[in-house]
Amino acid sequence: MVTVILDSLDEMQAFVSGQPAAAVYFAGEGCNVCTVLFPKVADLLRQEFPRVALGRVECGSHPDISAQHGVFSVPTLLLFFDGHEAQRYARNISISELRQALQRPYQLLFDE
């Protein structure tokens, strides 16, 4: 799975609307939690939910994207299904809770 770096509102909109399922990870420069957590989220999606596209926004470089999506703390993970935000996780993101939350909508969407 390749992580798409999102650098504008237009890229963000195209990414989310162009995928049946997408996850967008909002991170901050110098955020140690962001650095440690991102590979765990990416591994979970790659191994168990391979059809969920993963995007990343650097909040310090793109505050407009963060503000437009109501992201005011990092890390934040937004999950989109069919172009609509379905779930939001901020600050304390549990990989096991994320796995559990993704199972049913993923199964319904992709009929696996």
C-alpha positions as CSV (number, residue, x, y, z in Angstrom):
1,M,0.0,0.0,0.0
2,V,1.3,3.4,-1.0
3,T,0.5,6.4,1.2
4,V,-0.7,9.4,-0.7
5,I,0.6,12.7,0.5
6,L,-2.1,15.3,0.3
7,D,-1.0,18.8,-0.3
8,S,-4.2,20.8,-1.1
9,L,-7.9,20.8,-0.4
10,D,-8.5,19.7,-4.0
11,E,-6.2,16.8,-3.7
12,M,-7.9,15.8,-0.4
13,Q,-11.3,16.0,-2.0
14,A,-10.3,14.0,-5.1
15,F,-8.6,11.4,-2.9
16,V,-11.6,10.9,-0.6
17,S,-14.2,10.9,-3.4
18,G,-12.1,8.7,-5.7
19,Q,-12.0,5.8,-3.3
20,P,-14.8,3.6,-1.9
21,A,-12.9,3.6,1.4
22,A,-10.2,6.0,2.5
23,A,-8.3,6.8,5.7
24,V,-6.6,10.2,6.1
25,Y,-3.9,10.5,8.8
26,F,-3.3,14.1,10.0
27,A,0.2,14.5,11.6
28,G,2.3,17.3,12.9
29,E,6.0,18.0,12.6
30,G,7.9,17.1,15.7
31,C,5.0,15.0,17.0
32,N,6.5,11.8,18.4
33,V,3.2,10.1,18.8
34,C,2.4,10.8,15.1
35,T,5.7,9.3,14.1
36,V,5.3,6.1,16.1
37,L,1.6,5.6,15.4
38,F,1.5,6.1,11.6
39,P,3.4,2.9,10.7
40,K,1.1,0.9,13.0
41,V,-2.0,2.3,11.2
42,A,-0.4,1.7,7.8
43,D,0.4,-1.9,8.7
44,L,-3.1,-2.6,10.0
45,L,-4.6,-1.3,6.8
46,R,-2.2,-3.1,4.6
47,Q,-2.6,-6.4,6.3
48,E,-6.2,-6.5,7.2
49,F,-8.0,-3.8,5.2
50,P,-6.0,-3.6,1.9
51,R,-8.8,-1.9,0.0
52,V,-8.8,1.2,2.3
53,A,-6.6,3.9,0.6
54,L,-4.3,5.7,3.0
55,G,-3.6,9.5,2.7
56,R,-1.5,11.7,5.0
57,V,-1.7,15.4,5.7
58,E,1.1,17.4,7.4
59,C,-0.9,19.9,9.5
60,G,2.0,22.3,9.9
61,S,2.4,22.7,6.2
62,H,-1.3,22.6,5.3
63,P,-3.4,24.2,8.1
64,D,-6.1,24.9,5.5
65,I,-6.8,21.2,5.0
66,S,-6.8,20.6,8.8
67,A,-9.1,23.5,9.5
68,Q,-11.5,22.6,6.7
69,H,-11.9,19.1,8.2
70,G,-12.1,20.3,11.8
71,V,-8.7,18.8,12.8
72,F,-7.3,20.7,15.7
73,S,-5.1,18.1,17.4
74,V,-2.6,15.5,16.1
75,P,-2.6,12.7,15.4
76,T,-6.1,12.5,14.0
77,L,-7.4,9.8,11.7
78,L,-10.5,10.3,9.5
79,L,-12.2,7.3,7.9
80,F,-14.3,7.9,4.8
81,F,-16.7,5.5,3.1
82,D,-18.2,6.4,-0.2
83,G,-16.8,9.9,0.1
84,H,-18.4,10.7,3.5
85,E,-16.6,10.9,6.9
86,A,-17.7,7.8,8.9
87,Q,-15.4,7.8,11.8
88,R,-12.9,10.1,13.5
89,Y,-10.1,9.2,16.0
90,A,-8.0,11.9,17.7
91,R,-5.0,11.9,19.9
92,N,-5.3,8.5,21.6
93,I,-5.8,6.1,18.8
94,S,-6.1,2.4,19.7
95,I,-5.1,0.0,17.0
96,S,-7.4,-2.7,18.4
97,E,-10.3,-0.3,18.6
98,L,-9.6,0.8,15.0
99,R,-9.5,-2.8,13.8
100,Q,-12.8,-3.5,15.5
101,A,-14.4,-0.4,14.1
102,L,-13.3,-1.1,10.6
103,Q,-14.4,-4.8,10.4
104,R,-18.1,-4.4,9.8
105,P,-18.2,-1.4,7.4
106,Y,-15.3,-3.0,5.4
107,Q,-17.1,-6.3,5.2
108,L,-20.3,-4.6,4.1
109,L,-18.6,-2.4,1.5
110,F,-16.4,-5.0,0.0
111,D,-18.6,-8.2,0.7
112,E,-15.6,-10.2,1.8
